[in-house]
């Protein structure tokens, strides 16, 4: 078997930039879930906080942004592979 003296680079589907985008997207989604968390209402006590702007509007938008960032991380191509 002939041996090749040149080192072959292993080709992966994702580059470092993709993994950084994935990491930031996961952190963003976790932040959105933390914003949604809180005490809920029970039969005996009503919590108006469950209808706050933070829980109904802000947190879902933060999570949506994180999910969109994951899609960007999947589709992103580095300049080397273009």
FIBATOR-195670 format. One line per 4 residues: number of its first residue (from 1); their letters; for each residue y, z, x of N, C-alpha, C. Coordinates in Angstrom, 3 decimals. Layout:
BEGIN
NUM> a> Y:Z:X:Y:Z:X:Y:Z:X  ...
***
This chain:
BEGIN
1> xxxx> -1.166:0.000:0.838:0.000:0.000:0.000:1.240:0.000:0.890  2.162:-0.905:0.642:3.377:-0.897:1.451:4.288:0.255:1.037  4.889:0.852:2.034:5.809:1.945:1.744:7.230:1.444:1.854  8.024:1.896:0.962:9.427:1.499:0.948:10.240:2.587:1.631
5> xxxx> 10.986:2.211:2.659:11.747:3.212:3.394:13.005:3.640:2.640  13.435:2.835:1.694:14.604:3.204:0.906:14.190:4.183:-0.179  15.041:5.151:-0.393:14.766:6.108:-1.463:15.197:5.495:-2.781  14.326:5.552:-3.737:14.682:5.035:-5.056:15.268:6.159:-5.883
9> xxxx> 16.341:5.841:-6.546:16.980:6.838:-7.398:16.256:6.862:-8.744  16.025:8.047:-9.223:15.398:8.147:-10.533:16.456:7.881:-11.593  16.119:7.050:-12.516:17.053:6.690:-13.571:16.792:7.578:-14.773  17.838:8.242:-15.223:17.723:9.050:-16.423:18.583:8.431:-17.509
13> xxxx> 18.289:8.793:-18.718:19.031:8.237:-19.844:20.448:8.786:-19.892  20.591:10.058:-19.603:21.896:10.697:-19.674:22.382:11.063:-18.284  23.700:10.989:-18.112:24.292:11.398:-16.847:24.908:12.788:-17.013  25.543:13.257:-15.968:26.123:14.606:-15.988:27.186:14.738:-17.077
17> xxxx> 27.965:13.693:-17.286:29.011:13.719:-18.310:28.416:13.945:-19.694  27.289:13.317:-19.975:26.636:13.512:-21.266:26.262:14.972:-21.477  25.712:15.591:-20.453:25.299:16.988:-20.583:26.496:17.924:-20.737  27.603:17.610:-20.093:28.814:18.420:-20.260:29.324:18.301:-21.690
21> xxxx> 29.312:17.079:-22.231:29.737:16.877:-23.617:28.811:17.632:-24.563  27.489:17.579:-24.326:26.528:18.325:-25.158:26.827:19.818:-25.124  27.074:20.339:-23.933:27.338:21.771:-23.788:28.606:22.178:-24.540  29.672:21.410:-24.376:30.911:21.716:-25.080:30.740:21.593:-26.593
25> xxxx> 29.962:20.615:-27.026:29.713:20.448:-28.460:28.918:21.624:-29.015  27.922:22.090:-28.284:27.134:23.239:-28.746:27.992:24.495:-28.819  28.865:24.686:-27.846:29.770:25.840:-27.870:30.711:25.738:-29.069  31.187:24.527:-29.366:32.073:24.322:-30.509:31.366:24.637:-31.821
29> xxxx> 30.124:24.211:-31.960:29.363:24.492:-33.182:29.130:25.993:-33.328  28.797:26.650:-32.249:28.588:28.105:-32.308:29.885:28.813:-32.688  31.023:28.339:-32.155:32.308:28.932:-32.542:32.565:28.760:-34.039  32.221:27.592:-34.574:32.393:27.363:-36.005:31.517:28.278:-36.841
33> xxxx> 30.292:28.489:-36.397:29.394:29.389:-37.127:29.877:30.834:-37.065  30.442:31.231:-35.929:30.984:32.582:-35.805:32.196:32.746:-36.729  33.010:31.687:-36.838:34.155:31.751:-37.750:33.709:31.893:-39.209  32.562:31.321:-39.547:32.052:31.431:-40.918:31.434:32.793:-41.206
37> xxxx> 31.001:33.484:-40.185:30.296:34.747:-40.372:31.236:35.827:-40.899  30.648:36.774:-41.556:31.418:37.895:-42.062:30.695:38.564:-43.211  31.321:39.590:-43.711:30.718:40.350:-44.793:30.795:39.545:-46.084  29.732:39.548:-46.843:29.693:38.842:-48.111:29.896:39.784:-49.279
41> xxxx> 29.999:39.211:-50.438:30.164:40.012:-51.648:28.808:40.493:-52.139  28.816:41.624:-52.826:27.615:42.150:-53.456:27.897:42.310:-54.945  26.916:42.765:-55.684:27.119:42.970:-57.108:28.121:44.089:-57.373  28.182:45.053:-56.493:29.043:46.211:-56.701:30.451:46.029:-56.132
45> xxxx> 30.597:45.174:-55.130:31.895:45.053:-54.471:32.186:43.586:-54.179  33.365:43.139:-54.590:33.791:41.757:-54.355:34.675:41.689:-53.117  34.366:40.779:-52.224:35.158:40.571:-51.008:35.928:39.259:-51.158  37.243:39.341:-51.199:38.044:38.120:-51.295:38.021:37.312:-50.004
49> xxxx> 37.604:37.920:-48.930:37.582:37.247:-47.632:36.629:36.050:-47.617  35.665:36.008:-48.526:34.740:34.873:-48.515:35.435:33.581:-48.932  36.598:33.663:-49.556:37.352:32.479:-49.950:38.561:32.239:-49.051  38.546:32.760:-47.855:39.680:32.600:-46.951:39.705:31.194:-46.349
53> xxxx> 40.865:30.813:-45.877:41.050:29.509:-45.226:40.121:29.359:-44.033  39.938:30.420:-43.290:39.098:30.392:-42.092:37.665:30.034:-42.435  37.123:30.616:-43.492:35.715:30.393:-43.840:35.467:29.098:-44.602  36.419:28.672:-45.405:36.172:27.505:-46.255:36.647:26.207:-45.618
57> xxxx> 37.705:26.244:-44.829:38.267:25.010:-44.281:38.102:24.926:-42.769  38.564:25.922:-42.067:38.621:25.856:-40.608:37.231:25.821:-39.966  36.368:26.737:-40.337:35.039:26.817:-39.709:34.200:25.561:-39.942  34.132:25.018:-41.168:33.367:23.771:-41.330:33.953:22.600:-40.547
61> xxxx> 35.287:22.548:-40.417:35.885:21.467:-39.633:35.559:21.614:-38.146  35.518:22.844:-37.654:35.153:23.075:-36.248:33.697:22.653:-36.021  32.814:23.007:-36.954:31.407:22.601:-36.835:31.265:21.076:-36.899  31.993:20.436:-37.807:31.947:18.978:-37.921:32.408:18.326:-36.627
65> xxxx> 33.472:18.848:-36.033:33.943:18.320:-34.758:32.871:18.463:-33.683  32.146:19.575:-33.697:31.067:19.771:-32.729:29.933:18.774:-32.918  29.576:18.516:-34.177:28.510:17.536:-34.449:28.949:16.130:-34.056  30.207:15.796:-34.302:30.713:14.489:-33.871:30.726:14.384:-32.356
69> xxxx> 31.017:15.481:-31.674:31.001:15.480:-30.209:29.579:15.267:-29.679  28.588:15.771:-30.382:27.195:15.513:-29.965:26.879:14.027:-30.077  27.358:13.382:-31.137:27.143:11.936:-31.281:27.826:11.194:-30.136  29.041:11.611:-29.791:29.745:10.993:-28.658:28.952:11.211:-27.368
73> xxxx> 28.389:12.398:-27.197:27.594:12.682:-26.006:26.352:11.811:-25.911  25.794:11.442:-27.042:24.612:10.575:-27.035:25.001:9.134:-26.718  26.110:8.668:-27.264:26.495:7.265:-27.119:27.235:6.979:-25.819  27.774:8.006:-25.180:28.580:7.836:-23.972:27.775:7.176:-22.866
77> xxxx> 28.362:6.149:-22.237:27.737:5.503:-21.089:28.631:5.699:-19.880  28.027:6.052:-18.779:28.815:6.248:-17.566:29.205:4.882:-16.986  30.175:4.907:-16.117:30.643:3.645:-15.520:29.587:3.012:-14.618  28.694:3.841:-14.082:27.648:3.332:-13.198:26.633:2.465:-13.945
81> xx> 26.348:2.818:-15.213:25.315:2.090:-15.953:25.883:0.960:-16.802  27.195:0.803:-16.836:27.792:-0.277:-17.632:27.561:-1.571:-17.008
***
